[in-house]
Amino acid sequence: YLEDRIAAGEGLPTPSDEIEVIDEPAVAVSL
């Protein structure tokens, strides 16, 4: 799951800010 999100984040040209904001809560929930 994490690998898929990372690969998608690196592959897509979306702003890093949005990716970080989306990843932070996702990681917090997973932890």
PQR file of N, CA, C, O and H, with PARSE charges and radii, in Angstrom:
ATOM      1  N   TYR A   1       0.858  -1.202   0.000 -0.4000 1.5000
ATOM      2  CA  TYR A   1       0.000   0.000   0.000 -0.0000 2.0000
ATOM      3  C   TYR A   1       0.886   1.242   0.000  0.5500 1.7000
ATOM      4  O   TYR A   1       0.720   2.125  -0.841 -0.5500 1.4000
ATOM      5  N   LEU A   2       1.814   1.309   0.929 -0.4000 1.5000
ATOM      6  CA  LEU A   2       2.708   2.478   0.986 -0.0000 2.0000
ATOM      7  C   LEU A   2       3.522   2.583  -0.292  0.5500 1.7000
ATOM      8  O   LEU A   2       3.705   3.676  -0.828 -0.5500 1.4000
ATOM      9  H   LEU A   2       1.949   0.592   1.612  0.4000 1.0000
ATOM     10  N   GLU A   3       4.008   1.455  -0.779 -0.4000 1.5000
ATOM     11  CA  GLU A   3       4.827   1.481  -2.001 -0.0000 2.0000
ATOM     12  C   GLU A   3       4.008   2.025  -3.166  0.5500 1.7000
ATOM     13  O   GLU A   3       4.515   2.797  -3.980 -0.5500 1.4000
ATOM     14  H   GLU A   3       3.859   0.567  -0.343  0.4000 1.0000
ATOM     15  N   ASP A   4       2.735   1.621  -3.245 -0.4000 1.5000
ATOM     16  CA  ASP A   4       1.890   2.099  -4.341 -0.0000 2.0000
ATOM     17  C   ASP A   4       1.729   3.612  -4.261  0.5500 1.7000
ATOM     18  O   ASP A   4       1.828   4.304  -5.275 -0.5500 1.4000
ATOM     19  H   ASP A   4       2.323   0.994  -2.584  0.4000 1.0000
ATOM     20  N   ARG A   5       1.483   4.125  -3.066 -0.4000 1.5000
ATOM     21  CA  ARG A   5       1.299   5.568  -2.907 -0.0000 2.0000
ATOM     22  C   ARG A   5       2.583   6.307  -3.262  0.5500 1.7000
ATOM     23  O   ARG A   5       2.541   7.354  -3.908 -0.5500 1.4000
ATOM     24  H   ARG A   5       1.403   3.564  -2.242  0.4000 1.0000
ATOM     25  N   ILE A   6       3.716   5.771  -2.844 -0.4000 1.5000
ATOM     26  CA  ILE A   6       4.997   6.427  -3.132 -0.0000 2.0000
ATOM     27  C   ILE A   6       5.257   6.425  -4.632  0.5500 1.7000
ATOM     28  O   ILE A   6       5.661   7.441  -5.198 -0.5500 1.4000
ATOM     29  H   ILE A   6       3.751   4.920  -2.319  0.4000 1.0000
ATOM     30  N   ALA A   7       5.025   5.287  -5.274 -0.4000 1.5000
ATOM     31  CA  ALA A   7       5.255   5.182  -6.721 -0.0000 2.0000
ATOM     32  C   ALA A   7       4.328   6.154  -7.449  0.5500 1.7000
ATOM     33  O   ALA A   7       4.753   6.833  -8.383 -0.5500 1.4000
ATOM     34  H   ALA A   7       4.696   4.462  -4.814  0.4000 1.0000
ATOM     35  N   ALA A   8       3.071   6.224  -7.029 -0.4000 1.5000
ATOM     36  CA  ALA A   8       2.122   7.123  -7.684 -0.0000 2.0000
ATOM     37  C   ALA A   8       2.552   8.572  -7.466  0.5500 1.7000
ATOM     38  O   ALA A   8       2.480   9.389  -8.384 -0.5500 1.4000
ATOM     39  H   ALA A   8       2.725   5.672  -6.270  0.4000 1.0000
ATOM     40  N   GLY A   9       2.995   8.888  -6.260 -0.4000 1.5000
ATOM     41  CA  GLY A   9       3.423  10.260  -5.958 -0.0000 2.0000
ATOM     42  C   GLY A   9       4.620  10.647  -6.807  0.5500 1.7000
ATOM     43  O   GLY A   9       4.690  11.767  -7.314 -0.5500 1.4000
ATOM     44  H   GLY A   9       3.053   8.224  -5.514  0.4000 1.0000
ATOM     45  N   GLU A  10       5.557   9.732  -6.963 -0.4000 1.5000
ATOM     46  CA  GLU A  10       6.755  10.052  -7.744 -0.0000 2.0000
ATOM     47  C   GLU A  10       6.422  10.114  -9.230  0.5500 1.7000
ATOM     48  O   GLU A  10       6.993  10.920  -9.965 -0.5500 1.4000
ATOM     49  H   GLU A  10       5.501   8.822  -6.551  0.4000 1.0000
ATOM     50  N   GLY A  11       5.495   9.261  -9.673 -0.4000 1.5000
ATOM     51  CA  GLY A  11       5.168   9.198 -11.100 -0.0000 2.0000
ATOM     52  C   GLY A  11       4.288  10.370 -11.525  0.5500 1.7000
ATOM     53  O   GLY A  11       4.476  10.925 -12.607 -0.5500 1.4000
ATOM     54  H   GLY A  11       5.032   8.606  -9.076  0.4000 1.0000
ATOM     55  N   LEU A  12       3.334  10.749 -10.684 -0.4000 1.5000
ATOM     56  CA  LEU A  12       2.424  11.833 -11.056 -0.0000 2.0000
ATOM     57  C   LEU A  12       3.096  13.190 -10.846  0.5500 1.7000
ATOM     58  O   LEU A  12       3.913  13.349  -9.939 -0.5500 1.4000
ATOM     59  H   LEU A  12       3.182  10.298  -9.805  0.4000 1.0000
ATOM     60  N   PRO A  13       2.745  14.172 -11.691 -0.5600 1.5000
ATOM     61  CA  PRO A  13       3.328  15.511 -11.591  0.2800 2.0000
ATOM     62  C   PRO A  13       2.600  16.385 -10.575  0.5500 1.7000
ATOM     63  O   PRO A  13       2.697  17.610 -10.634 -0.5500 1.4000
ATOM     64  N   THR A  14       1.881  15.778  -9.654 -0.4000 1.5000
ATOM     65  CA  THR A  14       1.137  16.562  -8.675 -0.0000 2.0000
ATOM     66  C   THR A  14       2.097  17.276  -7.732  0.5500 1.7000
ATOM     67  O   THR A  14       3.206  16.792  -7.508 -0.5500 1.4000
ATOM     68  H   THR A  14       1.802  14.783  -9.606  0.4000 1.0000
ATOM     69  N   PRO A  15       1.697  18.418  -7.174 -0.5600 1.5000
ATOM     70  CA  PRO A  15       2.571  19.176  -6.269  0.2800 2.0000
ATOM     71  C   PRO A  15       2.948  18.335  -5.055  0.5500 1.7000
ATOM     72  O   PRO A  15       2.122  17.587  -4.531 -0.5500 1.4000
ATOM     73  N   SER A  16       4.189  18.458  -4.613 -0.4000 1.5000
ATOM     74  CA  SER A  16       4.655  17.685  -3.459 -0.0000 2.0000
ATOM     75  C   SER A  16       3.876  18.089  -2.202  0.5500 1.7000
ATOM     76  O   SER A  16       3.681  17.271  -1.303 -0.5500 1.4000
ATOM     77  H   SER A  16       4.859  19.066  -5.039  0.4000 1.0000
ATOM     78  N   ASP A  17       3.434  19.343  -2.141 -0.4000 1.5000
ATOM     79  CA  ASP A  17       2.703  19.803  -0.958 -0.0000 2.0000
ATOM     80  C   ASP A  17       1.444  18.963  -0.762  0.5500 1.7000
ATOM     81  O   ASP A  17       1.176  18.487   0.341 -0.5500 1.4000
ATOM     82  H   ASP A  17       3.593  20.008  -2.871  0.4000 1.0000
ATOM     83  N   GLU A  18       0.665  18.780  -1.842 -0.4000 1.5000
ATOM     84  CA  GLU A  18      -0.567  18.003  -1.724 -0.0000 2.0000
ATOM     85  C   GLU A  18      -0.246  16.567  -1.317  0.5500 1.7000
ATOM     86  O   GLU A  18      -0.945  15.983  -0.488 -0.5500 1.4000
ATOM     87  H   GLU A  18       0.882  19.167  -2.739  0.4000 1.0000
ATOM     88  N   ILE A  19       0.803  16.004  -1.895 -0.4000 1.5000
ATOM     89  CA  ILE A  19       1.170  14.618  -1.578 -0.0000 2.0000
ATOM     90  C   ILE A  19       1.513  14.510  -0.091  0.5500 1.7000
ATOM     91  O   ILE A  19       1.078  13.573   0.578 -0.5500 1.4000
ATOM     92  H   ILE A  19       1.371  16.479  -2.568  0.4000 1.0000
ATOM     93  N   GLU A  20       2.283  15.457   0.421 -0.4000 1.5000
ATOM     94  CA  GLU A  20       2.672  15.415   1.831 -0.0000 2.0000
ATOM     95  C   GLU A  20       1.441  15.526   2.726  0.5500 1.7000
ATOM     96  O   GLU A  20       1.301  14.778   3.694 -0.5500 1.4000
ATOM     97  H   GLU A  20       2.637  16.218  -0.123  0.4000 1.0000
ATOM     98  N   VAL A  21       0.554  16.455   2.401 -0.4000 1.5000
ATOM     99  CA  VAL A  21      -0.649  16.654   3.219 -0.0000 2.0000
ATOM    100  C   VAL A  21      -1.484  15.381   3.229  0.5500 1.7000
ATOM    101  O   VAL A  21      -2.071  15.031   4.253 -0.5500 1.4000
ATOM    102  H   VAL A  21       0.668  17.062   1.614  0.4000 1.0000
ATOM    103  N   ILE A  22      -1.541  14.683   2.089 -0.4000 1.5000
ATOM    104  CA  ILE A  22      -2.338  13.449   2.008 -0.0000 2.0000
ATOM    105  C   ILE A  22      -1.618  12.310   2.725  0.5500 1.7000
ATOM    106  O   ILE A  22      -2.258  11.480   3.371 -0.5500 1.4000
ATOM    107  H   ILE A  22      -1.065  14.967   1.257  0.4000 1.0000
ATOM    108  N   ASP A  23      -0.293  12.267   2.616 -0.4000 1.5000
ATOM    109  CA  ASP A  23       0.471  11.167   3.210 -0.0000 2.0000
ATOM    110  C   ASP A  23       0.528  11.286   4.735  0.5500 1.7000
ATOM    111  O   ASP A  23       0.461  10.273   5.432 -0.5500 1.4000
ATOM    112  H   ASP A  23       0.227  12.942   2.092  0.4000 1.0000
ATOM    113  N   GLU A  24       0.649  12.487   5.254 -0.4000 1.5000
ATOM    114  CA  GLU A  24       0.799  12.649   6.705 -0.0000 2.0000
ATOM    115  C   GLU A  24      -0.359  12.001   7.479  0.5500 1.7000
ATOM    116  O   GLU A  24      -0.105  11.171   8.351 -0.5500 1.4000
ATOM    117  H   GLU A  24       0.704  13.310   4.688  0.4000 1.0000
ATOM    118  N   PRO A  25      -1.612  12.349   7.190 -0.5600 1.5000
ATOM    119  CA  PRO A  25      -2.736  11.726   7.917  0.2800 2.0000
ATOM    120  C   PRO A  25      -2.809  10.230   7.648  0.5500 1.7000
ATOM    121  O   PRO A  25      -3.155   9.461   8.545 -0.5500 1.4000
ATOM    122  N   ALA A  26      -2.491   9.804   6.433 -0.4000 1.5000
ATOM    123  CA  ALA A  26      -2.538   8.376   6.100 -0.0000 2.0000
ATOM    124  C   ALA A  26      -1.531   7.622   6.963  0.5500 1.7000
ATOM    125  O   ALA A  26      -1.843   6.560   7.502 -0.5500 1.4000
ATOM    126  H   ALA A  26      -2.210  10.429   5.704  0.4000 1.0000
ATOM    127  N   VAL A  27      -0.326   8.167   7.092 -0.4000 1.5000
ATOM    128  CA  VAL A  27       0.712   7.520   7.906 -0.0000 2.0000
ATOM    129  C   VAL A  27       0.294   7.538   9.375  0.5500 1.7000
ATOM    130  O   VAL A  27       0.476   6.548  10.083 -0.5500 1.4000
ATOM    131  H   VAL A  27      -0.072   9.029   6.654  0.4000 1.0000
ATOM    132  N   ALA A  28      -0.256   8.643   9.829 -0.4000 1.5000
ATOM    133  CA  ALA A  28      -0.666   8.748  11.229 -0.0000 2.0000
ATOM    134  C   ALA A  28      -1.732   7.695  11.533  0.5500 1.7000
ATOM    135  O   ALA A  28      -1.693   7.058  12.586 -0.5500 1.4000
ATOM    136  H   ALA A  28      -0.404   9.447   9.254  0.4000 1.0000
ATOM    137  N   VAL A  29      -2.672   7.512  10.626 -0.4000 1.5000
ATOM    138  CA  VAL A  29      -3.735   6.522  10.841 -0.0000 2.0000
ATOM    139  C   VAL A  29      -3.140   5.120  10.832  0.5500 1.7000
ATOM    140  O   VAL A  29      -3.508   4.281  11.655 -0.5500 1.4000
ATOM    141  H   VAL A  29      -2.703   8.029   9.770  0.4000 1.0000
ATOM    142  N   SER A  30      -2.220   4.864   9.901 -0.4000 1.5000
ATOM    143  CA  SER A  30      -1.623   3.525   9.813 -0.0000 2.0000
ATOM    144  C   SER A  30      -0.829   3.216  11.083  0.5500 1.7000
ATOM    145  O   SER A  30      -0.831   2.081  11.561 -0.5500 1.4000
ATOM    146  H   SER A  30      -1.921   5.545   9.233  0.4000 1.0000
ATOM    147  N   LEU A  31      -0.156   4.222  11.622 -0.4000 1.5000
ATOM    148  CA  LEU A  31       0.621   3.999  12.844 -0.0000 2.0000
ATOM    149  C   LEU A  31      -0.330   3.744  14.015  0.5500 1.7000
ATOM    150  O   LEU A  31       0.121   3.532  15.141 -0.5500 1.4000
ATOM    151  H   LEU A  31      -0.155   5.144  11.234  0.4000 1.0000
TER
END
